[in-house]
Amino acid sequence: MMSSLPIDLDKVPAAEIDRAILRAGIIAELDAISLYYQFAAKAKLPKIKKVLAEIAREEKTHVGEFQALLLELDKEQQRELAKGKKEVDEM
Ligand SMILES: [Fe+2]
């Protein structure tokens, strides 16, 4: 259901550790969004569905926080993200 951490942080070079943590954080937050939406779809009580959907929305903010930090530290990611958006916009 949840992704396992794709890296062993103990093996990540010190110069890469912050970027690796931020990428792993983004993965965890995206997993959480998916999980909460799946829970919301299955829950019976409307109040539970509503809270789960709200929590999923909050997790999207967390993705944004990690992404903003990662883009400060990874200029290649920043360029490629913009390039990907441009390619989609042009479709
Ligand atoms: Fe979160």
PDB file of the backbone (N, CA, C, O) and the ligand in Angstrom, with CONECT records:
HET    LIG  A 101       1
ATOM      1  N   MET A   1       0.835  -1.194   0.000  1.00  0.00           N
ATOM      2  CA  MET A   1       0.000   0.000   0.000  1.00  0.00           C
ATOM      3  C   MET A   1       0.878   1.256   0.000  1.00  0.00           C
ATOM      4  O   MET A   1       0.705   2.141  -0.838  1.00  0.00           O
ATOM      5  N   MET A   2       1.812   1.325   0.937  1.00  0.00           N
ATOM      6  CA  MET A   2       2.703   2.479   0.975  1.00  0.00           C
ATOM      7  C   MET A   2       4.043   2.086   0.351  1.00  0.00           C
ATOM      8  O   MET A   2       4.505   0.954   0.498  1.00  0.00           O
ATOM      9  N   SER A   3       4.648   3.033  -0.340  1.00  0.00           N
ATOM     10  CA  SER A   3       5.967   2.791  -0.910  1.00  0.00           C
ATOM     11  C   SER A   3       6.975   2.612   0.215  1.00  0.00           C
ATOM     12  O   SER A   3       6.886   3.254   1.261  1.00  0.00           O
ATOM     13  N   SER A   4       7.933   1.728  -0.022  1.00  0.00           N
ATOM     14  CA  SER A   4       9.036   1.674   0.927  1.00  0.00           C
ATOM     15  C   SER A   4      10.038   2.733   0.495  1.00  0.00           C
ATOM     16  O   SER A   4      10.103   3.097  -0.680  1.00  0.00           O
ATOM     17  N   LEU A   5      10.805   3.214   1.432  1.00  0.00           N
ATOM     18  CA  LEU A   5      11.789   4.247   1.134  1.00  0.00           C
ATOM     19  C   LEU A   5      12.729   3.709   0.056  1.00  0.00           C
ATOM     20  O   LEU A   5      13.348   2.661   0.246  1.00  0.00           O
ATOM     21  N   PRO A   6      12.843   4.412  -1.069  1.00  0.00           N
ATOM     22  CA  PRO A   6      13.614   3.862  -2.188  1.00  0.00           C
ATOM     23  C   PRO A   6      15.123   3.946  -2.000  1.00  0.00           C
ATOM     24  O   PRO A   6      15.885   3.490  -2.853  1.00  0.00           O
ATOM     25  N   ILE A   7      15.546   4.516  -0.907  1.00  0.00           N
ATOM     26  CA  ILE A   7      16.979   4.662  -0.682  1.00  0.00           C
ATOM     27  C   ILE A   7      17.312   4.339   0.765  1.00  0.00           C
ATOM     28  O   ILE A   7      16.471   4.447   1.658  1.00  0.00           O
ATOM     29  N   ASP A   8      18.552   3.943   0.972  1.00  0.00           N
ATOM     30  CA  ASP A   8      19.074   3.762   2.325  1.00  0.00           C
ATOM     31  C   ASP A   8      19.827   5.049   2.662  1.00  0.00           C
ATOM     32  O   ASP A   8      20.921   5.293   2.153  1.00  0.00           O
ATOM     33  N   LEU A   9      19.231   5.857   3.518  1.00  0.00           N
ATOM     34  CA  LEU A   9      19.812   7.180   3.805  1.00  0.00           C
ATOM     35  C   LEU A   9      21.223   7.078   4.388  1.00  0.00           C
ATOM     36  O   LEU A   9      22.018   8.011   4.273  1.00  0.00           O
ATOM     37  N   ASP A  10      21.523   5.949   5.008  1.00  0.00           N
ATOM     38  CA  ASP A  10      22.879   5.766   5.550  1.00  0.00           C
ATOM     39  C   ASP A  10      23.921   5.657   4.444  1.00  0.00           C
ATOM     40  O   ASP A  10      25.113   5.860   4.679  1.00  0.00           O
ATOM     41  N   LYS A  11      23.462   5.333   3.235  1.00  0.00           N
ATOM     42  CA  LYS A  11      24.391   5.166   2.106  1.00  0.00           C
ATOM     43  C   LYS A  11      24.455   6.407   1.216  1.00  0.00           C
ATOM     44  O   LYS A  11      25.217   6.447   0.249  1.00  0.00           O
ATOM     45  N   VAL A  12      23.658   7.408   1.546  1.00  0.00           N
ATOM     46  CA  VAL A  12      23.640   8.631   0.737  1.00  0.00           C
ATOM     47  C   VAL A  12      24.802   9.525   1.163  1.00  0.00           C
ATOM     48  O   VAL A  12      24.982   9.783   2.353  1.00  0.00           O
ATOM     49  N   PRO A  13      25.590   9.997   0.201  1.00  0.00           N
ATOM     50  CA  PRO A  13      26.693  10.896   0.545  1.00  0.00           C
ATOM     51  C   PRO A  13      26.178  12.159   1.250  1.00  0.00           C
ATOM     52  O   PRO A  13      25.080  12.637   0.966  1.00  0.00           O
ATOM     53  N   ALA A  14      26.980  12.683   2.161  1.00  0.00           N
ATOM     54  CA  ALA A  14      26.573  13.843   2.950  1.00  0.00           C
ATOM     55  C   ALA A  14      26.141  15.011   2.066  1.00  0.00           C
ATOM     56  O   ALA A  14      25.217  15.748   2.410  1.00  0.00           O
ATOM     57  N   ALA A  15      26.804  15.173   0.944  1.00  0.00           N
ATOM     58  CA  ALA A  15      26.486  16.301   0.061  1.00  0.00           C
ATOM     59  C   ALA A  15      25.090  16.170  -0.562  1.00  0.00           C
ATOM     60  O   ALA A  15      24.522  17.159  -1.026  1.00  0.00           O
ATOM     61  N   GLU A  16      24.537  14.950  -0.572  1.00  0.00           N
ATOM     62  CA  GLU A  16      23.237  14.694  -1.207  1.00  0.00           C
ATOM     63  C   GLU A  16      22.110  14.480  -0.201  1.00  0.00           C
ATOM     64  O   GLU A  16      20.949  14.355  -0.591  1.00  0.00           O
ATOM     65  N   ILE A  17      22.442  14.436   1.093  1.00  0.00           N
ATOM     66  CA  ILE A  17      21.458  13.965   2.069  1.00  0.00           C
ATOM     67  C   ILE A  17      20.197  14.815   2.124  1.00  0.00           C
ATOM     68  O   ILE A  17      19.095  14.271   2.190  1.00  0.00           O
ATOM     69  N   ASP A  18      20.333  16.134   2.098  1.00  0.00           N
ATOM     70  CA  ASP A  18      19.128  16.967   2.199  1.00  0.00           C
ATOM     71  C   ASP A  18      18.217  16.777   0.989  1.00  0.00           C
ATOM     72  O   ASP A  18      16.998  16.692   1.134  1.00  0.00           O
ATOM     73  N   ARG A  19      18.809  16.711  -0.205  1.00  0.00           N
ATOM     74  CA  ARG A  19      17.988  16.485  -1.404  1.00  0.00           C
ATOM     75  C   ARG A  19      17.312  15.105  -1.327  1.00  0.00           C
ATOM     76  O   ARG A  19      16.139  14.964  -1.672  1.00  0.00           O
ATOM     77  N   ALA A  20      18.054  14.104  -0.877  1.00  0.00           N
ATOM     78  CA  ALA A  20      17.484  12.754  -0.774  1.00  0.00           C
ATOM     79  C   ALA A  20      16.329  12.720   0.227  1.00  0.00           C
ATOM     80  O   ALA A  20      15.307  12.081  -0.025  1.00  0.00           O
ATOM     81  N   ILE A  21      16.486  13.399   1.347  1.00  0.00           N
ATOM     82  CA  ILE A  21      15.406  13.447   2.352  1.00  0.00           C
ATOM     83  C   ILE A  21      14.177  14.146   1.782  1.00  0.00           C
ATOM     84  O   ILE A  21      13.051  13.697   1.993  1.00  0.00           O
ATOM     85  N   LEU A  22      14.385  15.222   1.076  1.00  0.00           N
ATOM     86  CA  LEU A  22      13.244  15.957   0.504  1.00  0.00           C
ATOM     87  C   LEU A  22      12.519  15.123  -0.545  1.00  0.00           C
ATOM     88  O   LEU A  22      11.289  15.122  -0.600  1.00  0.00           O
ATOM     89  N   ARG A  23      13.282  14.411  -1.382  1.00  0.00           N
ATOM     90  CA  ARG A  23      12.633  13.538  -2.377  1.00  0.00           C
ATOM     91  C   ARG A  23      11.833  12.431  -1.680  1.00  0.00           C
ATOM     92  O   ARG A  23      10.708  12.123  -2.075  1.00  0.00           O
ATOM     93  N   ALA A  24      12.419  11.847  -0.654  1.00  0.00           N
ATOM     94  CA  ALA A  24      11.706  10.792   0.083  1.00  0.00           C
ATOM     95  C   ALA A  24      10.464  11.375   0.761  1.00  0.00           C
ATOM     96  O   ALA A  24       9.424  10.720   0.826  1.00  0.00           O
ATOM     97  N   GLY A  25      10.574  12.594   1.260  1.00  0.00           N
ATOM     98  CA  GLY A  25       9.412  13.253   1.878  1.00  0.00           C
ATOM     99  C   GLY A  25       8.287  13.452   0.871  1.00  0.00           C
ATOM    100  O   GLY A  25       7.118  13.244   1.198  1.00  0.00           O
ATOM    101  N   ILE A  26       8.626  13.849  -0.339  1.00  0.00           N
ATOM    102  CA  ILE A  26       7.609  14.026  -1.391  1.00  0.00           C
ATOM    103  C   ILE A  26       6.928  12.694  -1.685  1.00  0.00           C
ATOM    104  O   ILE A  26       5.705  12.630  -1.806  1.00  0.00           O
ATOM    105  N   ILE A  27       7.720  11.636  -1.799  1.00  0.00           N
ATOM    106  CA  ILE A  27       7.148  10.303  -2.039  1.00  0.00           C
ATOM    107  C   ILE A  27       6.176   9.931  -0.921  1.00  0.00           C
ATOM    108  O   ILE A  27       5.078   9.442  -1.186  1.00  0.00           O
ATOM    109  N   ALA A  28       6.581  10.163   0.322  1.00  0.00           N
ATOM    110  CA  ALA A  28       5.731   9.811   1.463  1.00  0.00           C
ATOM    111  C   ALA A  28       4.435  10.622   1.452  1.00  0.00           C
ATOM    112  O   ALA A  28       3.363  10.088   1.739  1.00  0.00           O
ATOM    113  N   GLU A  29       4.533  11.887   1.127  1.00  0.00           N
ATOM    114  CA  GLU A  29       3.323  12.722   1.106  1.00  0.00           C
ATOM    115  C   GLU A  29       2.381  12.298  -0.026  1.00  0.00           C
ATOM    116  O   GLU A  29       1.165  12.271   0.162  1.00  0.00           O
ATOM    117  N   LEU A  30       2.931  11.967  -1.196  1.00  0.00           N
ATOM    118  CA  LEU A  30       2.082  11.505  -2.299  1.00  0.00           C
ATOM    119  C   LEU A  30       1.406  10.187  -1.938  1.00  0.00           C
ATOM    120  O   LEU A  30       0.236   9.973  -2.254  1.00  0.00           O
ATOM    121  N   ASP A  31       2.145   9.314  -1.281  1.00  0.00           N
ATOM    122  CA  ASP A  31       1.541   8.065  -0.794  1.00  0.00           C
ATOM    123  C   ASP A  31       0.404   8.363   0.174  1.00  0.00           C
ATOM    124  O   ASP A  31      -0.656   7.740   0.107  1.00  0.00           O
ATOM    125  N   ALA A  32       0.626   9.311   1.067  1.00  0.00           N
ATOM    126  CA  ALA A  32      -0.398   9.649   2.065  1.00  0.00           C
ATOM    127  C   ALA A  32      -1.655  10.181   1.377  1.00  0.00           C
ATOM    128  O   ALA A  32      -2.770   9.823   1.756  1.00  0.00           O
ATOM    129  N   ILE A  33      -1.476  11.029   0.371  1.00  0.00           N
ATOM    130  CA  ILE A  33      -2.635  11.563  -0.372  1.00  0.00           C
ATOM    131  C   ILE A  33      -3.446  10.415  -0.964  1.00  0.00           C
ATOM    132  O   ILE A  33      -4.668  10.361  -0.823  1.00  0.00           O
ATOM    133  N   SER A  34      -2.747   9.502  -1.625  1.00  0.00           N
ATOM    134  CA  SER A  34      -3.424   8.367  -2.247  1.00  0.00           C
ATOM    135  C   SER A  34      -4.145   7.516  -1.203  1.00  0.00           C
ATOM    136  O   SER A  34      -5.287   7.099  -1.399  1.00  0.00           O
ATOM    137  N   LEU A  35      -3.462   7.272  -0.106  1.00  0.00           N
ATOM    138  CA  LEU A  35      -4.053   6.456   0.965  1.00  0.00           C
ATOM    139  C   LEU A  35      -5.308   7.106   1.537  1.00  0.00           C
ATOM    140  O   LEU A  35      -6.328   6.436   1.698  1.00  0.00           O
ATOM    141  N   TYR A  36      -5.250   8.395   1.844  1.00  0.00           N
ATOM    142  CA  TYR A  36      -6.409   9.064   2.450  1.00  0.00           C
ATOM    143  C   TYR A  36      -7.582   9.140   1.479  1.00  0.00           C
ATOM    144  O   TYR A  36      -8.736   9.031   1.895  1.00  0.00           O
ATOM    145  N   TYR A  37      -7.302   9.325   0.188  1.00  0.00           N
ATOM    146  CA  TYR A  37      -8.411   9.318  -0.773  1.00  0.00           C
ATOM    147  C   TYR A  37      -9.027   7.929  -0.880  1.00  0.00           C
ATOM    148  O   TYR A  37     -10.241   7.790  -1.030  1.00  0.00           O
ATOM    149  N   GLN A  38      -8.181   6.900  -0.802  1.00  0.00           N
ATOM    150  CA  GLN A  38      -8.733   5.540  -0.830  1.00  0.00           C
ATOM    151  C   GLN A  38      -9.573   5.278   0.416  1.00  0.00           C
ATOM    152  O   GLN A  38     -10.648   4.686   0.327  1.00  0.00           O
ATOM    153  N   PHE A  39      -9.089   5.714   1.568  1.00  0.00           N
ATOM    154  CA  PHE A  39      -9.868   5.574   2.805  1.00  0.00           C
ATOM    155  C   PHE A  39     -11.187   6.339   2.700  1.00  0.00           C
ATOM    156  O   PHE A  39     -12.244   5.839   3.086  1.00  0.00           O
ATOM    157  N   ALA A  40     -11.106   7.554   2.173  1.00  0.00           N
ATOM    158  CA  ALA A  40     -12.319   8.376   2.051  1.00  0.00           C
ATOM    159  C   ALA A  40     -13.359   7.694   1.160  1.00  0.00           C
ATOM    160  O   ALA A  40     -14.559   7.745   1.429  1.00  0.00           O
ATOM    161  N   ALA A  41     -12.874   7.059   0.099  1.00  0.00           N
ATOM    162  CA  ALA A  41     -13.796   6.375  -0.812  1.00  0.00           C
ATOM    163  C   ALA A  41     -14.474   5.186  -0.130  1.00  0.00           C
ATOM    164  O   ALA A  41     -15.612   4.843  -0.451  1.00  0.00           O
ATOM    165  N   LYS A  42     -13.768   4.564   0.810  1.00  0.00           N
ATOM    166  CA  LYS A  42     -14.307   3.368   1.472  1.00  0.00           C
ATOM    167  C   LYS A  42     -15.117   3.670   2.728  1.00  0.00           C
ATOM    168  O   LYS A  42     -16.002   2.899   3.097  1.00  0.00           O
ATOM    169  N   ALA A  43     -14.821   4.777   3.377  1.00  0.00           N
ATOM    170  CA  ALA A  43     -15.478   5.086   4.649  1.00  0.00           C
ATOM    171  C   ALA A  43     -16.990   5.217   4.457  1.00  0.00           C
ATOM    172  O   ALA A  43     -17.455   5.656   3.405  1.00  0.00           O
ATOM    173  N   LYS A  44     -17.745   4.836   5.475  1.00  0.00           N
ATOM    174  CA  LYS A  44     -19.202   4.890   5.376  1.00  0.00           C
ATOM    175  C   LYS A  44     -19.755   6.220   5.871  1.00  0.00           C
ATOM    176  O   LYS A  44     -20.659   6.787   5.257  1.00  0.00           O
ATOM    177  N   LEU A  45     -19.216   6.715   6.974  1.00  0.00           N
ATOM    178  CA  LEU A  45     -19.764   7.937   7.563  1.00  0.00           C
ATOM    179  C   LEU A  45     -19.292   9.171   6.781  1.00  0.00           C
ATOM    180  O   LEU A  45     -18.093   9.336   6.555  1.00  0.00           O
ATOM    181  N   PRO A  46     -20.224  10.035   6.370  1.00  0.00           N
ATOM    182  CA  PRO A  46     -19.859  11.252   5.632  1.00  0.00           C
ATOM    183  C   PRO A  46     -18.834  12.119   6.369  1.00  0.00           C
ATOM    184  O   PRO A  46     -17.960  12.719   5.742  1.00  0.00           O
ATOM    185  N   LYS A  47     -18.945  12.184   7.709  1.00  0.00           N
ATOM    186  CA  LYS A  47     -18.006  13.010   8.470  1.00  0.00           C
ATOM    187  C   LYS A  47     -16.585  12.466   8.330  1.00  0.00           C
ATOM    188  O   LYS A  47     -15.630  13.236   8.224  1.00  0.00           O
ATOM    189  N   ILE A  48     -16.450  11.159   8.329  1.00  0.00           N
ATOM    190  CA  ILE A  48     -15.115  10.554   8.162  1.00  0.00           C
ATOM    191  C   ILE A  48     -14.604  10.813   6.744  1.00  0.00           C
ATOM    192  O   ILE A  48     -13.438  11.161   6.555  1.00  0.00           O
ATOM    193  N   LYS A  49     -15.475  10.642   5.752  1.00  0.00           N
ATOM    194  CA  LYS A  49     -15.080  10.940   4.364  1.00  0.00           C
ATOM    195  C   LYS A  49     -14.568  12.370   4.241  1.00  0.00           C
ATOM    196  O   LYS A  49     -13.552  12.630   3.596  1.00  0.00           O
ATOM    197  N   LYS A  50     -15.293  13.295   4.876  1.00  0.00           N
ATOM    198  CA  LYS A  50     -14.945  14.712   4.790  1.00  0.00           C
ATOM    199  C   LYS A  50     -13.592  14.990   5.434  1.00  0.00           C
ATOM    200  O   LYS A  50     -12.767  15.708   4.869  1.00  0.00           O
ATOM    201  N   VAL A  51     -13.365  14.426   6.610  1.00  0.00           N
ATOM    202  CA  VAL A  51     -12.095  14.654   7.312  1.00  0.00           C
ATOM    203  C   VAL A  51     -10.937  14.042   6.526  1.00  0.00           C
ATOM    204  O   VAL A  51      -9.876  14.655   6.413  1.00  0.00           O
ATOM    205  N   LEU A  52     -11.129  12.849   5.988  1.00  0.00           N
ATOM    206  CA  LEU A  52     -10.064  12.211   5.206  1.00  0.00           C
ATOM    207  C   LEU A  52      -9.727  13.026   3.959  1.00  0.00           C
ATOM    208  O   LEU A  52      -8.556  13.174   3.608  1.00  0.00           O
ATOM    209  N   ALA A  53     -10.743  13.548   3.296  1.00  0.00           N
ATOM    210  CA  ALA A  53     -10.496  14.373   2.110  1.00  0.00           C
ATOM    211  C   ALA A  53      -9.755  15.657   2.489  1.00  0.00           C
ATOM    212  O   ALA A  53      -8.882  16.120   1.755  1.00  0.00           O
ATOM    213  N   GLU A  54     -10.112  16.225   3.642  1.00  0.00           N
ATOM    214  CA  GLU A  54      -9.433  17.437   4.117  1.00  0.00           C
ATOM    215  C   GLU A  54      -7.968  17.132   4.459  1.00  0.00           C
ATOM    216  O   GLU A  54      -7.075  17.922   4.152  1.00  0.00           O
ATOM    217  N   ILE A  55      -7.737  16.004   5.083  1.00  0.00           N
ATOM    218  CA  ILE A  55      -6.350  15.618   5.404  1.00  0.00           C
ATOM    219  C   ILE A  55      -5.559  15.383   4.114  1.00  0.00           C
ATOM    220  O   ILE A  55      -4.397  15.776   4.021  1.00  0.00           O
ATOM    221  N   ALA A  56      -6.182  14.747   3.123  1.00  0.00           N
ATOM    222  CA  ALA A  56      -5.506  14.541   1.833  1.00  0.00           C
ATOM    223  C   ALA A  56      -5.107  15.890   1.235  1.00  0.00           C
ATOM    224  O   ALA A  56      -4.017  16.040   0.681  1.00  0.00           O
ATOM    225  N   ARG A  57      -6.011  16.872   1.357  1.00  0.00           N
ATOM    226  CA  ARG A  57      -5.695  18.213   0.832  1.00  0.00           C
ATOM    227  C   ARG A  57      -4.506  18.809   1.588  1.00  0.00           C
ATOM    228  O   ARG A  57      -3.623  19.415   0.980  1.00  0.00           O
ATOM    229  N   GLU A  58      -4.482  18.639   2.891  1.00  0.00           N
ATOM    230  CA  GLU A  58      -3.355  19.161   3.680  1.00  0.00           C
ATOM    231  C   GLU A  58      -2.038  18.507   3.273  1.00  0.00           C
ATOM    232  O   GLU A  58      -0.992  19.157   3.277  1.00  0.00           O
ATOM    233  N   GLU A  59      -2.089  17.228   2.924  1.00  0.00           N
ATOM    234  CA  GLU A  59      -0.871  16.536   2.486  1.00  0.00           C
ATOM    235  C   GLU A  59      -0.330  17.152   1.196  1.00  0.00           C
ATOM    236  O   GLU A  59       0.879  17.157   0.962  1.00  0.00           O
ATOM    237  N   LYS A  60      -1.227  17.667   0.369  1.00  0.00           N
ATOM    238  CA  LYS A  60      -0.775  18.343  -0.858  1.00  0.00           C
ATOM    239  C   LYS A  60       0.039  19.584  -0.510  1.00  0.00           C
ATOM    240  O   LYS A  60       0.989  19.919  -1.218  1.00  0.00           O
ATOM    241  N   THR A  61      -0.322  20.267   0.570  1.00  0.00           N
ATOM    242  CA  THR A  61       0.483  21.402   1.036  1.00  0.00           C
ATOM    243  C   THR A  61       1.872  20.923   1.432  1.00  0.00           C
ATOM    244  O   THR A  61       2.872  21.582   1.145  1.00  0.00           O
ATOM    245  N   HIS A  62       1.927  19.781   2.089  1.00  0.00           N
ATOM    246  CA  HIS A  62       3.230  19.235   2.505  1.00  0.00           C
ATOM    247  C   HIS A  62       4.086  18.899   1.286  1.00  0.00           C
ATOM    248  O   HIS A  62       5.297  19.123   1.298  1.00  0.00           O
ATOM    249  N   VAL A  63       3.459  18.358   0.224  1.00  0.00           N
ATOM    250  CA  VAL A  63       4.203  18.117  -1.028  1.00  0.00           C
ATOM    251  C   VAL A  63       4.803  19.432  -1.511  1.00  0.00           C
ATOM    252  O   VAL A  63       5.967  19.489  -1.907  1.00  0.00           O
ATOM    253  N   GLY A  64       4.002  20.478  -1.475  1.00  0.00           N
ATOM    254  CA  GLY A  64       4.471  21.781  -1.930  1.00  0.00           C
ATOM    255  C   GLY A  64       5.628  22.311  -1.101  1.00  0.00           C
ATOM    256  O   GLY A  64       6.560  22.913  -1.634  1.00  0.00           O
ATOM    257  N   GLU A  65       5.563  22.083   0.209  1.00  0.00           N
ATOM    258  CA  GLU A  65       6.655  22.533   1.084  1.00  0.00           C
ATOM    259  C   GLU A  65       7.951  21.796   0.754  1.00  0.00           C
ATOM    260  O   GLU A  65       9.007  22.414   0.614  1.00  0.00           O
ATOM    261  N   PHE A  66       7.865  20.481   0.632  1.00  0.00           N
ATOM    262  CA  PHE A  66       9.067  19.699   0.300  1.00  0.00           C
ATOM    263  C   PHE A  66       9.583  20.063  -1.092  1.00  0.00           C
ATOM    264  O   PHE A  66      10.788  20.188  -1.310  1.00  0.00           O
ATOM    265  N   GLN A  67       8.646  20.230  -2.031  1.00  0.00           N
ATOM    266  CA  GLN A  67       9.067  20.570  -3.393  1.00  0.00           C
ATOM    267  C   GLN A  67       9.752  21.932  -3.426  1.00  0.00           C
ATOM    268  O   GLN A  67      10.772  22.098  -4.096  1.00  0.00           O
ATOM    269  N   ALA A  68       9.201  22.901  -2.712  1.00  0.00           N
ATOM    270  CA  ALA A  68       9.808  24.240  -2.691  1.00  0.00           C
ATOM    271  C   ALA A  68      11.237  24.172  -2.155  1.00  0.00           C
ATOM    272  O   ALA A  68      12.142  24.813  -2.688  1.00  0.00           O
ATOM    273  N   LEU A  69      11.426  23.393  -1.102  1.00  0.00           N
ATOM    274  CA  LEU A  69      12.774  23.245  -0.535  1.00  0.00           C
ATOM    275  C   LEU A  69      13.697  22.522  -1.507  1.00  0.00           C
ATOM    276  O   LEU A  69      14.853  22.906  -1.686  1.00  0.00           O
ATOM    277  N   LEU A  70      13.168  21.462  -2.139  1.00  0.00           N
ATOM    278  CA  LEU A  70      13.997  20.710  -3.087  1.00  0.00           C
ATOM    279  C   LEU A  70      14.423  21.589  -4.261  1.00  0.00           C
ATOM    280  O   LEU A  70      15.567  21.529  -4.713  1.00  0.00           O
ATOM    281  N   LEU A  71      13.497  22.399  -4.743  1.00  0.00           N
ATOM    282  CA  LEU A  71      13.825  23.248  -5.894  1.00  0.00           C
ATOM    283  C   LEU A  71      14.868  24.304  -5.538  1.00  0.00           C
ATOM    284  O   LEU A  71      15.609  24.768  -6.406  1.00  0.00           O
ATOM    285  N   GLU A  72      14.924  24.681  -4.262  1.00  0.00           N
ATOM    286  CA  GLU A  72      15.993  25.601  -3.826  1.00  0.00           C
ATOM    287  C   GLU A  72      17.360  24.919  -3.909  1.00  0.00           C
ATOM    288  O   GLU A  72      18.373  25.568  -4.170  1.00  0.00           O
ATOM    289  N   LEU A  73      17.375  23.607  -3.686  1.00  0.00           N
ATOM    290  CA  LEU A  73      18.637  22.867  -3.604  1.00  0.00           C
ATOM    291  C   LEU A  73      19.012  22.131  -4.886  1.00  0.00           C
ATOM    292  O   LEU A  73      20.156  21.704  -5.042  1.00  0.00           O
ATOM    293  N   ASP A  74      18.069  21.980  -5.795  1.00  0.00           N
ATOM    294  CA  ASP A  74      18.308  21.190  -7.010  1.00  0.00           C
ATOM    295  C   ASP A  74      17.865  22.004  -8.219  1.00  0.00           C
ATOM    296  O   ASP A  74      16.711  21.934  -8.643  1.00  0.00           O
ATOM    297  N   LYS A  75      18.794  22.772  -8.762  1.00  0.00           N
ATOM    298  CA  LYS A  75      18.458  23.657  -9.887  1.00  0.00           C
ATOM    299  C   LYS A  75      18.138  22.860 -11.149  1.00  0.00           C
ATOM    300  O   LYS A  75      17.344  23.303 -11.979  1.00  0.00           O
ATOM    301  N   GLU A  76      18.760  21.674 -11.298  1.00  0.00           N
ATOM    302  CA  GLU A  76      18.419  20.831 -12.441  1.00  0.00           C
ATOM    303  C   GLU A  76      16.957  20.405 -12.355  1.00  0.00           C
ATOM    304  O   GLU A  76      16.241  20.422 -13.356  1.00  0.00           O
ATOM    305  N   GLN A  77      16.511  20.016 -11.138  1.00  0.00           N
ATOM    306  CA  GLN A  77      15.107  19.645 -10.952  1.00  0.00           C
ATOM    307  C   GLN A  77      14.207  20.829 -11.275  1.00  0.00           C
ATOM    308  O   GLN A  77      13.156  20.676 -11.896  1.00  0.00           O
ATOM    309  N   GLN A  78      14.635  22.012 -10.842  1.00  0.00           N
ATOM    310  CA  GLN A  78      13.855  23.224 -11.109  1.00  0.00           C
ATOM    311  C   GLN A  78      13.692  23.432 -12.619  1.00  0.00           C
ATOM    312  O   GLN A  78      12.591  23.709 -13.096  1.00  0.00           O
ATOM    313  N   ARG A  79      14.788  23.299 -13.365  1.00  0.00           N
ATOM    314  CA  ARG A  79      14.729  23.474 -14.824  1.00  0.00           C
ATOM    315  C   ARG A  79      13.860  22.399 -15.479  1.00  0.00           C
ATOM    316  O   ARG A  79      13.042  22.693 -16.350  1.00  0.00           O
ATOM    317  N   GLU A  80      14.049  21.155 -15.048  1.00  0.00           N
ATOM    318  CA  GLU A  80      13.307  20.051 -15.682  1.00  0.00           C
ATOM    319  C   GLU A  80      11.822  20.114 -15.358  1.00  0.00           C
ATOM    320  O   GLU A  80      10.987  19.766 -16.193  1.00  0.00           O
ATOM    321  N   LEU A  81      11.486  20.557 -14.146  1.00  0.00           N
ATOM    322  CA  LEU A  81      10.075  20.727 -13.777  1.00  0.00           C
ATOM    323  C   LEU A  81       9.423  21.765 -14.688  1.00  0.00           C
ATOM    324  O   LEU A  81       8.318  21.557 -15.190  1.00  0.00           O
ATOM    325  N   ALA A  82      10.118  22.886 -14.898  1.00  0.00           N
ATOM    326  CA  ALA A  82       9.604  23.935 -15.782  1.00  0.00           C
ATOM    327  C   ALA A  82       9.486  23.425 -17.210  1.00  0.00           C
ATOM    328  O   ALA A  82       8.523  23.726 -17.914  1.00  0.00           O
ATOM    329  N   LYS A  83      10.489  22.642 -17.629  1.00  0.00           N
ATOM    330  CA  LYS A  83      10.480  22.074 -18.980  1.00  0.00           C
ATOM    331  C   LYS A  83       9.283  21.129 -19.158  1.00  0.00           C
ATOM    332  O   LYS A  83       8.607  21.162 -20.186  1.00  0.00           O
ATOM    333  N   GLY A  84       9.032  20.298 -18.158  1.00  0.00           N
ATOM    334  CA  GLY A  84       7.896  19.380 -18.226  1.00  0.00           C
ATOM    335  C   GLY A  84       6.572  20.127 -18.303  1.00  0.00           C
ATOM    336  O   GLY A  84       5.683  19.756 -19.070  1.00  0.00           O
ATOM    337  N   LYS A  85       6.447  21.183 -17.503  1.00  0.00           N
ATOM    338  CA  LYS A  85       5.209  21.980 -17.524  1.00  0.00           C
ATOM    339  C   LYS A  85       5.023  22.620 -18.891  1.00  0.00           C
ATOM    340  O   LYS A  85       3.921  22.625 -19.438  1.00  0.00           O
ATOM    341  N   LYS A  86       6.115  23.164 -19.445  1.00  0.00           N
ATOM    342  CA  LYS A  86       6.050  23.809 -20.771  1.00  0.00           C
ATOM    343  C   LYS A  86       5.619  22.805 -21.829  1.00  0.00           C
ATOM    344  O   LYS A  86       4.796  23.118 -22.689  1.00  0.00           O
ATOM    345  N   GLU A  87       6.175  21.594 -21.766  1.00  0.00           N
ATOM    346  CA  GLU A  87       5.827  20.572 -22.758  1.00  0.00           C
ATOM    347  C   GLU A  87       4.336  20.232 -22.692  1.00  0.00           C
ATOM    348  O   GLU A  87       3.685  20.056 -23.722  1.00  0.00           O
ATOM    349  N   VAL A  88       3.810  20.143 -21.483  1.00  0.00           N
ATOM    350  CA  VAL A  88       2.381  19.832 -21.342  1.00  0.00           C
ATOM    351  C   VAL A  88       1.532  21.008 -21.793  1.00  0.00           C
ATOM    352  O   VAL A  88       0.510  20.826 -22.456  1.00  0.00           O
ATOM    353  N   ASP A  89       1.959  22.223 -21.431  1.00  0.00           N
ATOM    354  CA  ASP A  89       1.203  23.408 -21.835  1.00  0.00           C
ATOM    355  C   ASP A  89       1.115  23.521 -23.350  1.00  0.00           C
ATOM    356  O   ASP A  89       0.129  24.036 -23.877  1.00  0.00           O
ATOM    357  N   GLU A  90       2.126  23.050 -24.048  1.00  0.00           N
ATOM    358  CA  GLU A  90       2.176  23.157 -25.508  1.00  0.00           C
ATOM    359  C   GLU A  90       1.348  22.067 -26.220  1.00  0.00           C
ATOM    360  O   GLU A  90       1.164  22.123 -27.436  1.00  0.00           O
ATOM    361  N   MET A  91       0.861  21.093 -25.468  1.00  0.00           N
ATOM    362  CA  MET A  91       0.080  20.015 -26.092  1.00  0.00           C
ATOM    363  C   MET A  91      -1.323  20.494 -26.457  1.00  0.00           C
ATOM    364  O   MET A  91      -2.119  19.722 -26.991  1.00  0.00           O
TER     365      MET A  91
HETATM  366 FE   LIG A 101       2.056  15.193   5.487  1.00  0.00          FE2+
END
